[in-house]
């Protein structure tokens, strides 16, 4: 499955599995390097999705604030 098709939750779960495998220390050097590279891809995907979500939340909060009636002087 490519990064573009993964949801945040799927990417996070796969990343957690990779971390667990690397922490066990039973992967060969080549496998550990491949896992590390995949982990970096997944981390970047998760970070991008979180940043996008934060931007949306900030935009929605701004809209709510702008739509509030202003008190009359």
N, CA, C and O atoms as a Tripos MOL2 file, in Angstrom:
@<TRIPOS>MOLECULE
protein
  292   291    73     0     0
PROTEIN
NO_CHARGES

@<TRIPOS>ATOM
      1 N           0.8550   -1.1770    0.0000 N.3       1 UNK1
      2 CA          0.0000    0.0000    0.0000 C.3       1 UNK1
      3 C           0.8990    1.2370    0.0000 C.2       1 UNK1
      4 O           1.8260    1.3190    0.8050 O.2       1 UNK1
      5 N           0.6500    2.1690   -0.8590 N.am      2 UNK2
      6 CA          1.4860    3.3640   -0.9310 C.3       2 UNK2
      7 C           1.0900    4.3440    0.1510 C.2       2 UNK2
      8 O          -0.0050    4.2580    0.7080 O.2       2 UNK2
      9 N           1.9970    5.2950    0.4550 N.am      3 UNK3
     10 CA          1.7470    6.2760    1.4880 C.3       3 UNK3
     11 C           0.5100    7.1050    1.2440 C.2       3 UNK3
     12 O          -0.1810    7.4760    2.1930 O.2       3 UNK3
     13 N           0.2110    7.4060   -0.0180 N.am      4 UNK4
     14 CA         -0.9340    8.2430   -0.3470 C.3       4 UNK4
     15 C          -2.2560    7.5340   -0.0210 C.2       4 UNK4
     16 O          -3.2690    8.1960    0.2010 O.2       4 UNK4
     17 N          -2.2540    6.2130    0.0110 N.am      5 UNK5
     18 CA         -3.4720    5.4610    0.2760 C.3       5 UNK5
     19 C          -3.6960    5.2090    1.7570 C.2       5 UNK5
     20 O          -4.8050    4.8560    2.1590 O.2       5 UNK5
     21 N          -2.6690    5.3830    2.5760 N.am      6 UNK6
     22 CA         -2.7850    5.0930    3.9990 C.3       6 UNK6
     23 C          -3.5050    6.2010    4.7460 C.2       6 UNK6
     24 O          -3.3210    7.3840    4.4570 O.2       6 UNK6
     25 N          -4.3250    5.8080    5.7060 N.am      7 UNK7
     26 CA         -4.8810    6.7900    6.6220 C.3       7 UNK7
     27 C          -3.8260    7.0680    7.6890 C.2       7 UNK7
     28 O          -2.8250    6.3590    7.7930 O.2       7 UNK7
     29 N          -4.0660    8.1020    8.4710 N.am      8 UNK8
     30 CA         -3.1550    8.4010    9.5710 C.3       8 UNK8
     31 C          -3.0470    7.1940   10.5110 C.2       8 UNK8
     32 O          -1.9530    6.8100   10.9260 O.2       8 UNK8
     33 N          -4.1870    6.6160   10.8310 N.am      9 UNK9
     34 CA         -4.2170    5.5000   11.7700 C.3       9 UNK9
     35 C          -3.4610    4.2820   11.2430 C.2       9 UNK9
     36 O          -2.7720    3.6000   12.0020 O.2       9 UNK9
     37 N          -3.5900    4.0110    9.9400 N.am     10 UNK10
     38 CA         -2.8690    2.8880    9.3430 C.3      10 UNK10
     39 C          -1.3650    3.1340    9.3600 C.2      10 UNK10
     40 O          -0.5850    2.2370    9.6820 O.2      10 UNK10
     41 N          -0.9640    4.3510    9.0120 N.am     11 UNK11
     42 CA          0.4540    4.6910    9.0030 C.3      11 UNK11
     43 C           1.0290    4.6180   10.4110 C.2      11 UNK11
     44 O           2.1400    4.1230   10.6050 O.2      11 UNK11
     45 N           0.2890    5.1030   11.3790 N.am     12 UNK12
     46 CA          0.7420    5.0680   12.7650 C.3      12 UNK12
     47 C           0.9060    3.6250   13.2530 C.2      12 UNK12
     48 O           1.8980    3.2950   13.9030 O.2      12 UNK12
     49 N          -0.0650    2.7730   12.9380 N.am     13 UNK13
     50 CA          0.0010    1.3740   13.3520 C.3      13 UNK13
     51 C           1.2050    0.6780   12.7210 C.2      13 UNK13
     52 O           1.9100   -0.0720   13.3960 O.2      13 UNK13
     53 N           1.4420    0.9200   11.4360 N.am     14 UNK14
     54 CA          2.5980    0.3030   10.7700 C.3      14 UNK14
     55 C           3.8990    0.8240   11.3740 C.2      14 UNK14
     56 O           4.8440    0.0600   11.5690 O.2      14 UNK14
     57 N           3.9480    2.1030   11.6670 N.am     15 UNK15
     58 CA          5.1350    2.6890   12.2770 C.3      15 UNK15
     59 C           5.3980    2.0660   13.6430 C.2      15 UNK15
     60 O           6.5460    1.7770   13.9810 O.2      15 UNK15
     61 N           4.3530    1.8570   14.4240 N.am     16 UNK16
     62 CA          4.5140    1.2220   15.7330 C.3      16 UNK16
     63 C           5.0510   -0.2000   15.5930 C.2      16 UNK16
     64 O           5.8740   -0.6330   16.3990 O.2      16 UNK16
     65 N           4.5930   -0.9300   14.5750 N.am     17 UNK17
     66 CA          5.0970   -2.2820   14.3370 C.3      17 UNK17
     67 C           6.5790   -2.2640   13.9730 C.2      17 UNK17
     68 O           7.3490   -3.1160   14.4160 O.2      17 UNK17
     69 N           6.9630   -1.2850   13.1640 N.am     18 UNK18
     70 CA          8.3630   -1.1640   12.7600 C.3      18 UNK18
     71 C           9.2380   -0.8730   13.9730 C.2      18 UNK18
     72 O          10.2940   -1.4830   14.1390 O.2      18 UNK18
     73 N           8.8070    0.0470   14.8110 N.am     19 UNK19
     74 CA          9.5710    0.3840   16.0090 C.3      19 UNK19
     75 C           9.7360   -0.8530   16.8890 C.2      19 UNK19
     76 O          10.8180   -1.1140   17.4150 O.2      19 UNK19
     77 N           8.6590   -1.6010   17.0400 N.am     20 UNK20
     78 CA          8.7130   -2.8180   17.8510 C.3      20 UNK20
     79 C           9.7210   -3.8180   17.2840 C.2      20 UNK20
     80 O          10.5100   -4.4060   18.0240 O.2      20 UNK20
     81 N           9.6870   -4.0010   15.9720 N.am     21 UNK21
     82 CA         10.6370   -4.9390   15.3350 C.3      21 UNK21
     83 C          12.0760   -4.4800   15.5210 C.2      21 UNK21
     84 O          12.9630   -5.2850   15.8050 O.2      21 UNK21
     85 N          12.3010   -3.1760   15.3570 N.am     22 UNK22
     86 CA         13.6610   -2.6690   15.5150 C.3      22 UNK22
     87 C          14.1270   -2.7740   16.9730 C.2      22 UNK22
     88 O          15.2940   -3.0670   17.2330 O.2      22 UNK22
     89 N          13.2300   -2.5390   17.9060 N.am     23 UNK23
     90 CA         13.5940   -2.6350   19.3250 C.3      23 UNK23
     91 C          13.9260   -4.0650   19.7250 C.2      23 UNK23
     92 O          14.7300   -4.2780   20.6330 O.2      23 UNK23
     93 N          13.3250   -5.0430   19.0680 N.am     24 UNK24
     94 CA         13.6200   -6.4500   19.3690 C.3      24 UNK24
     95 C          15.0440   -6.8060   18.9670 C.2      24 UNK24
     96 O          15.6360   -7.7260   19.5310 O.2      24 UNK24
     97 N          15.5980   -6.0820   17.9960 N.am     25 UNK25
     98 CA         16.9890   -6.2910   17.5890 C.3      25 UNK25
     99 C          17.2540   -7.5890   16.8670 C.2      25 UNK25
    100 O          18.4000   -8.0380   16.8310 O.2      25 UNK25
    101 N          16.2450   -8.2110   16.2930 N.am     26 UNK26
    102 CA         16.4360   -9.4910   15.6290 C.3      26 UNK26
    103 C          16.4530   -9.3860   14.1120 C.2      26 UNK26
    104 O          16.5710  -10.4020   13.4270 O.2      26 UNK26
    105 N          16.3360   -8.1720   13.5720 N.am     27 UNK27
    106 CA         16.3580   -7.9830   12.1190 C.3      27 UNK27
    107 C          17.8060   -7.9520   11.6350 C.2      27 UNK27
    108 O          18.7030   -7.4810   12.3350 O.2      27 UNK27
    109 N          18.0100   -8.4630   10.4290 N.am     28 UNK28
    110 CA         19.3450   -8.3670    9.8320 C.3      28 UNK28
    111 C          19.6400   -6.8950    9.5360 C.2      28 UNK28
    112 O          18.7400   -6.0560    9.5720 O.2      28 UNK28
    113 N          20.8770   -6.5960    9.2500 N.am     29 UNK29
    114 CA         21.2540   -5.2170    8.9640 C.3      29 UNK29
    115 C          20.4560   -4.6610    7.7860 C.2      29 UNK29
    116 O          19.9140   -3.5590    7.8680 O.2      29 UNK29
    117 N          20.3830   -5.4190    6.6930 N.am     30 UNK30
    118 CA         19.6410   -4.9550    5.5180 C.3      30 UNK30
    119 C          18.1610   -4.7490    5.8370 C.2      30 UNK30
    120 O          17.5580   -3.7650    5.4070 O.2      30 UNK30
    121 N          17.5830   -5.6810    6.5910 N.am     31 UNK31
    122 CA         16.1800   -5.5510    6.9560 C.3      31 UNK31
    123 C          15.9750   -4.3490    7.8790 C.2      31 UNK31
    124 O          15.0000   -3.6120    7.7320 O.2      31 UNK31
    125 N          16.8820   -4.1540    8.8190 N.am     32 UNK32
    126 CA         16.7760   -3.0210    9.7430 C.3      32 UNK32
    127 C          16.8620   -1.6980    8.9880 C.2      32 UNK32
    128 O          16.1340   -0.7570    9.3050 O.2      32 UNK32
    129 N          17.7300   -1.6180    8.0080 N.am     33 UNK33
    130 CA         17.8370   -0.3990    7.2050 C.3      33 UNK33
    131 C          16.5610   -0.1470    6.4180 C.2      33 UNK33
    132 O          16.0880    0.9870    6.3370 O.2      33 UNK33
    133 N          16.0030   -1.2030    5.8370 N.am     34 UNK34
    134 CA         14.7530   -1.0640    5.0840 C.3      34 UNK34
    135 C          13.6130   -0.6480    6.0180 C.2      34 UNK34
    136 O          12.7950    0.2010    5.6610 O.2      34 UNK34
    137 N          13.5610   -1.2370    7.1940 N.am     35 UNK35
    138 CA         12.5380   -0.8650    8.1640 C.3      35 UNK35
    139 C          12.6970    0.5890    8.5850 C.2      35 UNK35
    140 O          11.7180    1.3260    8.7000 O.2      35 UNK35
    141 N          13.9400    0.9900    8.8140 N.am     36 UNK36
    142 CA         14.2040    2.3830    9.2170 C.3      36 UNK36
    143 C          13.7260    3.3560    8.1310 C.2      36 UNK36
    144 O          13.0780    4.3600    8.4280 O.2      36 UNK36
    145 N          14.0510    3.0470    6.8740 N.am     37 UNK37
    146 CA         13.6370    3.9150    5.7710 C.3      37 UNK37
    147 C          12.1130    3.9820    5.6710 C.2      37 UNK37
    148 O          11.5510    5.0590    5.4730 O.2      37 UNK37
    149 N          11.4490    2.8410    5.8070 N.am     38 UNK38
    150 CA          9.9850    2.8240    5.7600 C.3      38 UNK38
    151 C           9.4210    3.6150    6.9400 C.2      38 UNK38
    152 O           8.4280    4.3300    6.8000 O.2      38 UNK38
    153 N          10.0550    3.4820    8.0920 N.am     39 UNK39
    154 CA          9.6330    4.2410    9.2580 C.3      39 UNK39
    155 C           9.7270    5.7360    9.0370 C.2      39 UNK39
    156 O           8.8400    6.4830    9.4490 O.2      39 UNK39
    157 N          10.7930    6.1800    8.3890 N.am     40 UNK40
    158 CA         10.9320    7.6040    8.0800 C.3      40 UNK40
    159 C           9.8280    8.0690    7.1390 C.2      40 UNK40
    160 O           9.2860    9.1600    7.3140 O.2      40 UNK40
    161 N           9.4900    7.2590    6.1470 N.am     41 UNK41
    162 CA          8.3960    7.6000    5.2300 C.3      41 UNK41
    163 C           7.0690    7.7230    5.9820 C.2      41 UNK41
    164 O           6.3080    8.6670    5.7710 O.2      41 UNK41
    165 N           6.8090    6.7660    6.8510 N.am     42 UNK42
    166 CA          5.5650    6.7700    7.6120 C.3      42 UNK42
    167 C           5.5080    7.9450    8.5750 C.2      42 UNK42
    168 O           4.4560    8.5610    8.7480 O.2      42 UNK42
    169 N           6.6440    8.2580    9.2060 N.am     43 UNK43
    170 CA          6.6890    9.4000   10.1170 C.3      43 UNK43
    171 C           6.3750   10.6910    9.3560 C.2      43 UNK43
    172 O           5.6050   11.5270    9.8280 O.2      43 UNK43
    173 N           6.9760   10.8420    8.1800 N.am     44 UNK44
    174 CA          6.7260   12.0430    7.3800 C.3      44 UNK44
    175 C           5.2520   12.1240    6.9720 C.2      44 UNK44
    176 O           4.6630   13.2050    6.9770 O.2      44 UNK44
    177 N           4.6680   10.9970    6.6250 N.am     45 UNK45
    178 CA          3.2480   10.9590    6.2540 C.3      45 UNK45
    179 C           2.3780   11.3640    7.4450 C.2      45 UNK45
    180 O           1.4710   12.1850    7.3030 O.2      45 UNK45
    181 N           2.6500   10.7970    8.6040 N.am     46 UNK46
    182 CA          1.8820   11.1380    9.8110 C.3      46 UNK46
    183 C           2.0380   12.6140   10.1510 C.2      46 UNK46
    184 O           1.0610   13.2890   10.4750 O.2      46 UNK46
    185 N           3.2620   13.1100   10.0770 N.am     47 UNK47
    186 CA          3.5180   14.5190   10.3960 C.3      47 UNK47
    187 C           2.7540   15.4380    9.4440 C.2      47 UNK47
    188 O           2.1750   16.4370    9.8720 O.2      47 UNK47
    189 N           2.7540   15.0990    8.1490 N.am     48 UNK48
    190 CA          2.0490   15.9140    7.1600 C.3      48 UNK48
    191 C           0.5420   15.9060    7.4230 C.2      48 UNK48
    192 O          -0.1150   16.9420    7.3210 O.2      48 UNK48
    193 N           0.0020   14.7390    7.7610 N.am     49 UNK49
    194 CA         -1.4330   14.6520    8.0470 C.3      49 UNK49
    195 C          -1.7870   15.4370    9.3030 C.2      49 UNK49
    196 O          -2.8240   16.0980    9.3450 O.2      49 UNK49
    197 N          -0.9390   15.3720   10.3290 N.am     50 UNK50
    198 CA         -1.1820   16.1420   11.5460 C.3      50 UNK50
    199 C          -1.0930   17.6400   11.2820 C.2      50 UNK50
    200 O          -1.9110   18.4120   11.7810 O.2      50 UNK50
    201 N          -0.1020   18.0490   10.4980 N.am     51 UNK51
    202 CA          0.0360   19.4730   10.1680 C.3      51 UNK51
    203 C          -1.1740   19.9790    9.3900 C.2      51 UNK51
    204 O          -1.6590   21.0830    9.6360 O.2      51 UNK51
    205 N          -1.6620   19.1620    8.4460 N.am     52 UNK52
    206 CA         -2.8370   19.5460    7.6650 C.3      52 UNK52
    207 C          -4.0650   19.6540    8.5600 C.2      52 UNK52
    208 O          -4.8640   20.5800    8.4210 O.2      52 UNK52
    209 N          -4.2100   18.7070    9.4760 N.am     53 UNK53
    210 CA         -5.3460   18.7470   10.3930 C.3      53 UNK53
    211 C          -5.2720   19.9730   11.2940 C.2      53 UNK53
    212 O          -6.2890   20.6150   11.5560 O.2      53 UNK53
    213 N          -4.0870   20.2940   11.7620 N.am     54 UNK54
    214 CA         -3.9230   21.4790   12.6080 C.3      54 UNK54
    215 C          -4.2850   22.7410   11.8350 C.2      54 UNK54
    216 O          -4.9370   23.6340   12.3760 O.2      54 UNK54
    217 N          -3.8700   22.8200   10.5840 N.am     55 UNK55
    218 CA         -4.2130   23.9730    9.7570 C.3      55 UNK55
    219 C          -5.7160   24.1150    9.5810 C.2      55 UNK55
    220 O          -6.2490   25.2240    9.6200 O.2      55 UNK55
    221 N          -6.3980   22.9960    9.3880 N.am     56 UNK56
    222 CA         -7.8560   23.0340    9.2340 C.3      56 UNK56
    223 C          -8.5250   23.4990   10.5220 C.2      56 UNK56
    224 O          -9.4520   24.3090   10.4910 O.2      56 UNK56
    225 N          -8.0530   22.9880   11.6460 N.am     57 UNK57
    226 CA         -8.6330   23.3850   12.9350 C.3      57 UNK57
    227 C          -8.4280   24.8770   13.1670 C.2      57 UNK57
    228 O          -9.3460   25.5700   13.6050 O.2      57 UNK57
    229 N          -7.2340   25.3700   12.8760 N.am     58 UNK58
    230 CA         -6.9590   26.7950   13.0480 C.3      58 UNK58
    231 C          -7.8450   27.6420   12.1350 C.2      58 UNK58
    232 O          -8.3330   28.6940   12.5450 O.2      58 UNK58
    233 N          -8.0520   27.1850   10.8980 N.am     59 UNK59
    234 CA         -8.9170   27.9110    9.9660 C.3      59 UNK59
    235 C         -10.3600   27.9260   10.4630 C.2      59 UNK59
    236 O         -11.0270   28.9590   10.4080 O.2      59 UNK59
    237 N         -10.8390   26.7880   10.9450 N.am     60 UNK60
    238 CA        -12.2020   26.7270   11.4710 C.3      60 UNK60
    239 C         -12.3620   27.6210   12.7020 C.2      60 UNK60
    240 O         -13.3820   28.2930   12.8530 O.2      60 UNK60
    241 N         -11.3710   27.6300   13.5680 N.am     61 UNK61
    242 CA        -11.4290   28.4860   14.7520 C.3      61 UNK61
    243 C         -11.4510   29.9590   14.3460 C.2      61 UNK61
    244 O         -12.1570   30.7640   14.9530 O.2      61 UNK61
    245 N         -10.6770   30.3080   13.3200 N.am     62 UNK62
    246 CA        -10.6600   31.6860   12.8350 C.3      62 UNK62
    247 C         -12.0250   32.0750   12.2820 C.2      62 UNK62
    248 O         -12.5200   33.1710   12.5420 O.2      62 UNK62
    249 N         -12.6330   31.1640   11.5140 N.am     63 UNK63
    250 CA        -13.9570   31.4400   10.9470 C.3      63 UNK63
    251 C         -14.9980   31.6400   12.0400 C.2      63 UNK63
    252 O         -15.8270   32.5460   11.9550 O.2      63 UNK63
    253 N         -14.9550   30.7980   13.0630 N.am     64 UNK64
    254 CA        -15.9030   30.9240   14.1670 C.3      64 UNK64
    255 C         -15.7250   32.2740   14.8480 C.2      64 UNK64
    256 O         -16.7000   32.9620   15.1490 O.2      64 UNK64
    257 N         -14.4870   32.6430   15.0860 N.am     65 UNK65
    258 CA        -14.2080   33.9210   15.7500 C.3      65 UNK65
    259 C         -14.6990   35.0990   14.9000 C.2      65 UNK65
    260 O         -15.2540   36.0610   15.4310 O.2      65 UNK65
    261 N         -14.4940   35.0210   13.5870 N.am     66 UNK66
    262 CA        -14.9350   36.1000   12.6980 C.3      66 UNK66
    263 C         -16.4570   36.1750   12.5850 C.2      66 UNK66
    264 O         -17.0020   37.2470   12.3230 O.2      66 UNK66
    265 N         -17.1400   35.0630   12.7750 N.am     67 UNK67
    266 CA        -18.6020   35.0580   12.6140 C.3      67 UNK67
    267 C         -19.3400   35.4480   13.8910 C.2      67 UNK67
    268 O         -20.5590   35.6200   13.8690 O.2      67 UNK67
    269 N         -18.6360   35.5850   14.9780 N.am     68 UNK68
    270 CA        -19.2890   35.9970   16.2280 C.3      68 UNK68
    271 C         -19.7640   37.4320   16.1180 C.2      68 UNK68
    272 O         -19.0540   38.2890   15.5910 O.2      68 UNK68
    273 N         -20.9490   37.6930   16.6090 N.am     69 UNK69
    274 CA        -21.4390   39.0660   16.5850 C.3      69 UNK69
    275 C         -20.5720   39.9520   17.4850 C.2      69 UNK69
    276 O         -20.1920   39.5710   18.5920 O.2      69 UNK69
    277 N         -20.2830   41.1140   16.9810 N.am     70 UNK70
    278 CA        -19.4690   42.0610   17.7570 C.3      70 UNK70
    279 C         -20.3790   42.8560   18.6980 C.2      70 UNK70
    280 O         -21.4570   43.2840   18.2850 O.2      70 UNK70
    281 N         -19.9710   43.0590   19.9400 N.am     71 UNK71
    282 CA        -20.7870   43.8560   20.8490 C.3      71 UNK71
    283 C         -20.8940   45.2880   20.3570 C.2      71 UNK71
    284 O         -19.9300   45.8700   19.8590 O.2      71 UNK71
    285 N         -22.0700   45.8300   20.5070 N.am     72 UNK72
    286 CA        -22.2680   47.2120   20.0720 C.3      72 UNK72
    287 C         -21.7270   48.1650   21.1370 C.2      72 UNK72
    288 O         -21.8780   47.9220   22.3350 O.2      72 UNK72
    289 N         -21.0920   49.2560   20.6890 N.am     73 UNK73
    290 CA        -20.5050   50.1960   21.6630 C.3      73 UNK73
    291 C         -21.5360   50.9710   22.4460 C.2      73 UNK73
    292 O         -21.1800   51.7900   23.2930 O.2      73 UNK73
@<TRIPOS>BOND
     1     1     2 1
     2     2     3 1
     3     3     4 2
     4     3     5 am
     5     5     6 1
     6     6     7 1
     7     7     8 2
     8     7     9 am
     9     9    10 1
    10    10    11 1
    11    11    12 2
    12    11    13 am
    13    13    14 1
    14    14    15 1
    15    15    16 2
    16    15    17 am
    17    17    18 1
    18    18    19 1
    19    19    20 2
    20    19    21 am
    21    21    22 1
    22    22    23 1
    23    23    24 2
    24    23    25 am
    25    25    26 1
    26    26    27 1
    27    27    28 2
    28    27    29 am
    29    29    30 1
    30    30    31 1
    31    31    32 2
    32    31    33 am
    33    33    34 1
    34    34    35 1
    35    35    36 2
    36    35    37 am
    37    37    38 1
    38    38    39 1
    39    39    40 2
    40    39    41 am
    41    41    42 1
    42    42    43 1
    43    43    44 2
    44    43    45 am
    45    45    46 1
    46    46    47 1
    47    47    48 2
    48    47    49 am
    49    49    50 1
    50    50    51 1
    51    51    52 2
    52    51    53 am
    53    53    54 1
    54    54    55 1
    55    55    56 2
    56    55    57 am
    57    57    58 1
    58    58    59 1
    59    59    60 2
    60    59    61 am
    61    61    62 1
    62    62    63 1
    63    63    64 2
    64    63    65 am
    65    65    66 1
    66    66    67 1
    67    67    68 2
    68    67    69 am
    69    69    70 1
    70    70    71 1
    71    71    72 2
    72    71    73 am
    73    73    74 1
    74    74    75 1
    75    75    76 2
    76    75    77 am
    77    77    78 1
    78    78    79 1
    79    79    80 2
    80    79    81 am
    81    81    82 1
    82    82    83 1
    83    83    84 2
    84    83    85 am
    85    85    86 1
    86    86    87 1
    87    87    88 2
    88    87    89 am
    89    89    90 1
    90    90    91 1
    91    91    92 2
    92    91    93 am
    93    93    94 1
    94    94    95 1
    95    95    96 2
    96    95    97 am
    97    97    98 1
    98    98    99 1
    99    99   100 2
   100    99   101 am
   101   101   102 1
   102   102   103 1
   103   103   104 2
   104   103   105 am
   105   105   106 1
   106   106   107 1
   107   107   108 2
   108   107   109 am
   109   109   110 1
   110   110   111 1
   111   111   112 2
   112   111   113 am
   113   113   114 1
   114   114   115 1
   115   115   116 2
   116   115   117 am
   117   117   118 1
   118   118   119 1
   119   119   120 2
   120   119   121 am
   121   121   122 1
   122   122   123 1
   123   123   124 2
   124   123   125 am
   125   125   126 1
   126   126   127 1
   127   127   128 2
   128   127   129 am
   129   129   130 1
   130   130   131 1
   131   131   132 2
   132   131   133 am
   133   133   134 1
   134   134   135 1
   135   135   136 2
   136   135   137 am
   137   137   138 1
   138   138   139 1
   139   139   140 2
   140   139   141 am
   141   141   142 1
   142   142   143 1
   143   143   144 2
   144   143   145 am
   145   145   146 1
   146   146   147 1
   147   147   148 2
   148   147   149 am
   149   149   150 1
   150   150   151 1
   151   151   152 2
   152   151   153 am
   153   153   154 1
   154   154   155 1
   155   155   156 2
   156   155   157 am
   157   157   158 1
   158   158   159 1
   159   159   160 2
   160   159   161 am
   161   161   162 1
   162   162   163 1
   163   163   164 2
   164   163   165 am
   165   165   166 1
   166   166   167 1
   167   167   168 2
   168   167   169 am
   169   169   170 1
   170   170   171 1
   171   171   172 2
   172   171   173 am
   173   173   174 1
   174   174   175 1
   175   175   176 2
   176   175   177 am
   177   177   178 1
   178   178   179 1
   179   179   180 2
   180   179   181 am
   181   181   182 1
   182   182   183 1
   183   183   184 2
   184   183   185 am
   185   185   186 1
   186   186   187 1
   187   187   188 2
   188   187   189 am
   189   189   190 1
   190   190   191 1
   191   191   192 2
   192   191   193 am
   193   193   194 1
   194   194   195 1
   195   195   196 2
   196   195   197 am
   197   197   198 1
   198   198   199 1
   199   199   200 2
   200   199   201 am
   201   201   202 1
   202   202   203 1
   203   203   204 2
   204   203   205 am
   205   205   206 1
   206   206   207 1
   207   207   208 2
   208   207   209 am
   209   209   210 1
   210   210   211 1
   211   211   212 2
   212   211   213 am
   213   213   214 1
   214   214   215 1
   215   215   216 2
   216   215   217 am
   217   217   218 1
   218   218   219 1
   219   219   220 2
   220   219   221 am
   221   221   222 1
   222   222   223 1
   223   223   224 2
   224   223   225 am
   225   225   226 1
   226   226   227 1
   227   227   228 2
   228   227   229 am
   229   229   230 1
   230   230   231 1
   231   231   232 2
   232   231   233 am
   233   233   234 1
   234   234   235 1
   235   235   236 2
   236   235   237 am
   237   237   238 1
   238   238   239 1
   239   239   240 2
   240   239   241 am
   241   241   242 1
   242   242   243 1
   243   243   244 2
   244   243   245 am
   245   245   246 1
   246   246   247 1
   247   247   248 2
   248   247   249 am
   249   249   250 1
   250   250   251 1
   251   251   252 2
   252   251   253 am
   253   253   254 1
   254   254   255 1
   255   255   256 2
   256   255   257 am
   257   257   258 1
   258   258   259 1
   259   259   260 2
   260   259   261 am
   261   261   262 1
   262   262   263 1
   263   263   264 2
   264   263   265 am
   265   265   266 1
   266   266   267 1
   267   267   268 2
   268   267   269 am
   269   269   270 1
   270   270   271 1
   271   271   272 2
   272   271   273 am
   273   273   274 1
   274   274   275 1
   275   275   276 2
   276   275   277 am
   277   277   278 1
   278   278   279 1
   279   279   280 2
   280   279   281 am
   281   281   282 1
   282   282   283 1
   283   283   284 2
   284   283   285 am
   285   285   286 1
   286   286   287 1
   287   287   288 2
   288   287   289 am
   289   289   290 1
   290   290   291 1
   291   291   292 2
@<TRIPOS>SUBSTRUCTURE
     1 UNK1         2 RESIDUE 1 A UNK
     2 UNK2         6 RESIDUE 1 A UNK
     3 UNK3        10 RESIDUE 1 A UNK
     4 UNK4        14 RESIDUE 1 A UNK
     5 UNK5        18 RESIDUE 1 A UNK
     6 UNK6        22 RESIDUE 1 A UNK
     7 UNK7        26 RESIDUE 1 A UNK
     8 UNK8        30 RESIDUE 1 A UNK
     9 UNK9        34 RESIDUE 1 A UNK
    10 UNK10       38 RESIDUE 1 A UNK
    11 UNK11       42 RESIDUE 1 A UNK
    12 UNK12       46 RESIDUE 1 A UNK
    13 UNK13       50 RESIDUE 1 A UNK
    14 UNK14       54 RESIDUE 1 A UNK
    15 UNK15       58 RESIDUE 1 A UNK
    16 UNK16       62 RESIDUE 1 A UNK
    17 UNK17       66 RESIDUE 1 A UNK
    18 UNK18       70 RESIDUE 1 A UNK
    19 UNK19       74 RESIDUE 1 A UNK
    20 UNK20       78 RESIDUE 1 A UNK
    21 UNK21       82 RESIDUE 1 A UNK
    22 UNK22       86 RESIDUE 1 A UNK
    23 UNK23       90 RESIDUE 1 A UNK
    24 UNK24       94 RESIDUE 1 A UNK
    25 UNK25       98 RESIDUE 1 A UNK
    26 UNK26      102 RESIDUE 1 A UNK
    27 UNK27      106 RESIDUE 1 A UNK
    28 UNK28      110 RESIDUE 1 A UNK
    29 UNK29      114 RESIDUE 1 A UNK
    30 UNK30      118 RESIDUE 1 A UNK
    31 UNK31      122 RESIDUE 1 A UNK
    32 UNK32      126 RESIDUE 1 A UNK
    33 UNK33      130 RESIDUE 1 A UNK
    34 UNK34      134 RESIDUE 1 A UNK
    35 UNK35      138 RESIDUE 1 A UNK
    36 UNK36      142 RESIDUE 1 A UNK
    37 UNK37      146 RESIDUE 1 A UNK
    38 UNK38      150 RESIDUE 1 A UNK
    39 UNK39      154 RESIDUE 1 A UNK
    40 UNK40      158 RESIDUE 1 A UNK
    41 UNK41      162 RESIDUE 1 A UNK
    42 UNK42      166 RESIDUE 1 A UNK
    43 UNK43      170 RESIDUE 1 A UNK
    44 UNK44      174 RESIDUE 1 A UNK
    45 UNK45      178 RESIDUE 1 A UNK
    46 UNK46      182 RESIDUE 1 A UNK
    47 UNK47      186 RESIDUE 1 A UNK
    48 UNK48      190 RESIDUE 1 A UNK
    49 UNK49      194 RESIDUE 1 A UNK
    50 UNK50      198 RESIDUE 1 A UNK
    51 UNK51      202 RESIDUE 1 A UNK
    52 UNK52      206 RESIDUE 1 A UNK
    53 UNK53      210 RESIDUE 1 A UNK
    54 UNK54      214 RESIDUE 1 A UNK
    55 UNK55      218 RESIDUE 1 A UNK
    56 UNK56      222 RESIDUE 1 A UNK
    57 UNK57      226 RESIDUE 1 A UNK
    58 UNK58      230 RESIDUE 1 A UNK
    59 UNK59      234 RESIDUE 1 A UNK
    60 UNK60      238 RESIDUE 1 A UNK
    61 UNK61      242 RESIDUE 1 A UNK
    62 UNK62      246 RESIDUE 1 A UNK
    63 UNK63      250 RESIDUE 1 A UNK
    64 UNK64      254 RESIDUE 1 A UNK
    65 UNK65      258 RESIDUE 1 A UNK
    66 UNK66      262 RESIDUE 1 A UNK
    67 UNK67      266 RESIDUE 1 A UNK
    68 UNK68      270 RESIDUE 1 A UNK
    69 UNK69      274 RESIDUE 1 A UNK
    70 UNK70      278 RESIDUE 1 A UNK
    71 UNK71      282 RESIDUE 1 A UNK
    72 UNK72      286 RESIDUE 1 A UNK
    73 UNK73      290 RESIDUE 1 A UNK
